[in-house]
């Protein structure tokens, strides 16, 4: 036995020695031809250590990627039975580019160890300093963070919102497809009233989305403080919401979770649509059978499992408008089943103090039959824009952010969190450890860096197929 082991060691040493004799070192001044020749005669230790590990090249976002496995998309998101706040903080800035013509190649945070020079260009949580918690949801937390000076993302003292989601919970709930869809939608959609993604990356246990921090707070926060909005104030916010939703629909995207908690207000008083965790890309003929959303804002066809399309978003816009004008949604009940019955069966009761134009718009948006709902026609959101209630809105100026909001939130600085609930901002700002899922291929290709807007062509056009009334 000992002789056999000794013999094997000698044979192995002899094999290594013979391979090392074939090693040649080319001086730096050597020509490219010599380098190529050396590479052709490179020594091989596969007979000693086994076959070498193949090197995988990360694809850029623009390149085609294999279709995700069906198992990643099993199951639909659960219905949100209790009202909850938005999970992300959107950007207060309007970028001149409405498409992303190029992207920085992805650098996966969960790949095999790389050379030192390459690993330094990897994006990760270490590039951001956590300041405080500004939100919490089913999969994790949202932090206010500061980009560290000297990070791979470039010097700067930028303040951002960092949405952190645990992979193990996402996989357990079969929401992998929805999390990837949120990242993809945020990366491709640019609109003055929609949050824009700046970075995304992942570690072995978590997903990270980085967006500009907006310190005006949730629309729900201001609605709760004021009780209700005047028709003028509600008209301005609803017009910006209609503009954003119309653009999403023209991009083939349904939001499916429109509510005051998913709308934020920037320092200038403009709204920003956020939280695309339930959004879905569809063409004009597709219908979804998912039972998803927040019950108070769900359209009857969703509750009846009839299949729904983008028309369900316009129902939610109608519920939003009703809540802004009255202080509460039109259908409420502590019992979830009775709440659903009211949405399906009861007529909307319109307060007499609202104008006839407001009544007309609400009746159009809150049609229980989707095909009769305002916005369901071939011109989509333009049907809503032409409604008499929006007669005073100059849509071109609105979408250029040239209309100054009458209300501006009270903000003391770019890192001010006074407009966020203290139940979050007083929480310990800890990105606590999480278990690593056994399956690691679910989130391949998740990393993203937004292109420099000044290097992109100006291609945002107000999404109107025909001129609208001044």
N, C-alpha and C positions, 0 to 999 in steps of 0.2 A: 504493500500500500504506500509506504514512504518512498520507495524507489520510483513508483509510478508518479507520485506528486512531484518529486524532484525532477523527473524527466520532463514533465509537462512544463514546469517553470523554466527549464533550460531551453526548451523549444520556443516558448513564448518570448524569452529574452533574445534568442537568436533572430526571431522574426522581427521584433522591434528594431534590433540593431541593423538588420539588412534594409529596412525601410528608411531609417534615419540617414543611411549612407547616400540615399538618393536625394536628400534635401539640398537644394541650392539656394543661396541668398543673392539676390540681384541688387547691386548698388543703386542708390536713388537716381544717379545720372544715366542709368541704362535707358535704352529706347523702349518705346511701346512694344516693338517687335519682340525684344528680349523678354519683356514682361509676359507677353502672350505665350511665348514658347515655354516659359517657366510654368505658367498656369496649366499648359497642356500636359506637362510631365509632373504635375503635383502628386505628392505621395499619398497613398491611401491606406488607412488603418482599419478598413472595414472587416478584414479578415481577423483582426485582433479584438476590436471593440464591438463589432456588429455593424450593420448598415447605419449610415449617418442619418440624422433627423432632417427631413425635408424642410426647406425654408418657404414660408408662406408670405406672399406679398399682399399687403393691405391694399384694397381697392379704394379709389377715390369715390366720393358720393355720386359722381356723374356716371361711373361705370356700372355696367349691369351686374347684378348680384343674384345668386341663386334664390329661388323662391323659398320662403320660410316653410319649415315643416308644418303639416296640418296640426300637429299636437300643440304648437305654440299658440294657436288661435282657438282652441277648444273652449267653449263656454262664452257667455256674454256677461258684461259687467252687471253687478247687482244694482237694483233700484236703490236710490238714496232716499230712505224713508224719513230721515230727519234733516232739516236744513243745516247746511254746513258752509263754512266760508271757503273762498277760493284757495286753491293749493299753490298758486304761483303769483309772483309780483311782476307785472309787465313793464314794458319800456315807456318812459314818458317822451321819448324822442321819436320824431318821424324821419325815417331814412328815405333818401331820394330814390333809392332803387326798389322796385317792386318785384324783381326776380333775382335769383342768385345764379349768375351766369358761370361762375367758377367757384370752387371751394378748395380749401387747403386739404391735402390728402389726410386721411384718417390715421390716427396713431392709437391703437387699441391699448387700454390700460391693463388688460388681462392676458396679453400675449406672453410668450416666453421672454426671458431676460435678453436684453439687446446690448449692443456695444455702448460704452459710456457716452460717446458723443451723440448717439441716437436717443438714448434714454433721457437726455437732458431736454429734448424737445417734446417730451410727453406731457400732456395736460392732465392735471389731477387736482384733488382737493387741497393739496399742499400749496397751490398757487393762490389760495384765497384765505383770508383771515375772517373767521366767524365773529360777528359783532353781537347779534341777538336773534332770538326766534321771532318770526313774524306770522307764522301760520303752522297748522298741523292738519294732517289728513290720514286716510286709511293706510297709506303705504310709507309714511314718514313725515318729515318736517320741512318747513321752508325757513331759511335763514337769511338775514341781512348780512352780506359779506363785503369785504373790501379786497380788491385785487392787490396782491403784494407787489411791492416795488422790486424789480429785478426778476420777476417770474418769466417763464417761457412765453407768456402772452404779451410781453412788453411792459415797460415801465408805465406806471400810472396809479392813480389813487382812486380808481373808479369804484363806485358803490353799486352792488348788484343784489338781486334776489337769487338764492341758490335753492332749488327744489331738489330734495334728496328722497329717493325711494328705495326701499329694501327689495332686493331681488327675490329673496326666499318667499316673501309674502306675495309678490307679483306672480311668481310661478305657481304657488299654492292655489291662488284664486283664478288661475288660468287667464291672466290679464296681460300676458306678454305682448300679444298683438296690439292691444290698445296703447300700451306704453310706447311701443315702437312707432305706432301711427301718430301719436302726439308729437314725438320728436320730428318725424318726417314732415308733418303739416306745419309745425312752427318754423321749420327750416325753409319751406318753400313759399309761405304766404307773407307778403309785405303789404301793409295798409296803414294809413295814418291812425286808425283806431283799433288796431290789433297788435297784441304783444309780439315782439320779434325776438327770436332766439339768438343768443350771442355765442354760447358754447354748449356742448354736451360731451360727456365722457362717462366712463364707468370704471369701477374697481371690481374686485372679485365678489363683493357682497352688495354693492349699491349702484344705482343710476343717479346721475347728476345733470340737471338742466340749469344753465346760467342765463338769467335775463336781467335787463336793467332794472334797478330798484325804482319803484315809483312811490313817492311818499305822500300822495294825496289820500290814500286809503280806499276801502271798498265803497261802492255806491250804496250798499246796504248800511254801512256805518253812518253816512250822511242822511240817508232816508230815515233811519231810526231816530237820529237826533232831531230832524225837522218835522217828523210825523208824516208829512206828505209834501209833494212839490206843487208849485203853481203850474198852470198849463204851459206857460212860456218856458219855464225851467224844464219841465218834462218833455216838451216838444224838442228842445235842443238836444237833450240826452238821447231821446228816442231816434231822432234823425241820425245821430252819429252811430247808434246801434244798427239801424236799418242799413246805413251805408256799409258797415263792416259785414253784416250778415249777407247782404246782396253780393258783396265781393267773394265771400266764402262760397256761396252757391254757384257763382260763375266759374269758380275754380274746382267745382265738383265736390265740395266739402259741406257736410252737415255738422253743426256744433253739438246739438242734442243735450246741452245742459246750460241753457241761458237762464240766468237768475241774477239778482243784485249782488250776490256774493262772488260771482264770477266776472264782475265788471268793476274796474278800478278807475280812479280819477287822478290825473297827473297834477303837477303843481300849478298848471295854468287853468285847470278846470275842465279839460277834455277827458272823455271816457276812453278806456282801453279794454277791449275784450280779451279775456284770458281763460286759462284752464281748458285745454283741449284733450283732456283725458278720456272723454267719451266721444270725441269727434270721429267721423268716418268719411272716407273718400268714396264717392259713388257717382255713376253717370246718371243722365237724366231719366233713364228707364228703370234703374235698379230700385228695389225696395228692401228695407231692413226689417227683420222680425225681432230684433233685440228689445228686451224690456229694460230700458235704461233711462236714467235721468233723475230729477228730483220731483217727487210726486206732484206737488202743487203746480208745477210748470209743465207737466207731461200732457201731450195732446191726447184726445180721446182714442184716436186710432192706435196709439202705442198701448194704452191700457187695455184695449179690446184685442190686441195681438192681430190686427188686420194687416200689418205691414205698414211701414211709413217711409216717407222720403223727406226732402227739404221743407215741405209744407209744414211739418211738425215744428220747425224752428219759428215760423211766423205765428203759430199759436202761442209759443213761449214769449215772443215779443209782445203779443197782446196782453198776456198775463203780467208781464213786466210793466207795461204802460198803465194798466189798471192799478197795479200796486203803487206806482209812483204818484198817481192822481188821487188815490183814496187811502193809502197807508197800509193796505193789506191785499193779498190775492183775492180774486172773486170767489174761490172755492176753498174752504177751510174746514177741518174737523180733526179732532184728536185721534179718532179711530181711522186707521189707514184705509180699510175696506170701504167705510162710509164716505171717506174723502174721494176715493176713486169713483164710487157711485154718483156722487154729486157732479164730478167733472163730466161723466158720461151722460147723465140724464138731465140735470137741472139747467135752466136758462140763466144767462148772466143778467144780474140786476144792475142796471146803470144808474148811478146817483143823479138826481135831477139838477144838481148844481154844476154839472159839467156842460160844456157847450155842445150844440148840436153837431158840430164838426168832430168833436172828440167822440161823441156817441157813434157817429158814422164809422169812424176808423176802428173803434173797439168792436163794433158789430161785425165788421168785415174780417178782422183778424181772428175773432173768437167764434168763427163758424165751425160747428162740430163736424161737418162733412168737409173733408180736406179739399175736394175738387171745387167747392164753392168758396173756399177761404181766399181772402185777399192776398195776393202774392203767388197764388198757385197757377196763374195763367202763363202764357208763353213769354211775356215780358218780365215775369218774376217780380223782383223788388221794385221795379219802376212803377208797378201798379200802386204800390204803397206810397211812393214818392209823389205821385200825382194826386193823392188824396187832398181834399180841401183843407184839412187840418194843418198840412205842411205848406200851405200857400205862401207863407212869409219866409220860407227857407230858400236861400240861394245855394243850391246843391254844389255848384262848382266852387264857391267860396268856402262852403262847409268842409268839403273834402280836401281843400288846400289849407285847412286850419286857419283861415283868414277871418273867421267869425270869432270875436272875443267872448268867452263865456262870462256871464254876469256873476256867477259864483266861483270863487277860488278858495280852495281849502287852506286852512291856517297851517303854514309850514315854516319852521324856523331855520331849516338848513337841509342840505341834500341827504343827510343821514337821519333826518327827523323821523321818528316813528310814533308821534303823538296821535296820528289818525289810525293806528292799529290797536286792536283790543289788548288791554293790559294782561289778560289771561294768557296771552302768548309772549308779549315782550318782557314779562317778568320771569319767564321760564329759564332755567339754566341753558346757555347756548352751547350745548354739547352735541356733536355728531357721534353718538354712541356706537360702539361696535355692533356688528350684526353677523349672524352665521352665514357661511359661504355655501351657496347651493351646490349640489353635486353635479348638476348639468350646467356646463359652462358655455355652450354654444348659442344660447337663446338670444344674446344681445350683441352678437358680432356685427360690426359696422355702425355702432351707436355713436361713436365719437364724431364731433362736428365743430368747425370753427367758422363763424360767419365771415364772409369776405368784406374787405374794406369798402364801405359804400362810396367813397370818393373815387375808387378805381372801377366802379360798375357803371354801365350806361344808365342814364335817367330813363327808366321805362315804366314808372308808375303813371297810369292814366286813370282818372276818375272813372269808375266802372259804370258808365252810362252809355247804352247803345244809341241813344238819340238825345237831342237837347231837351233839357228840362226847363220848366217855367222859372223865370227869375223870381 
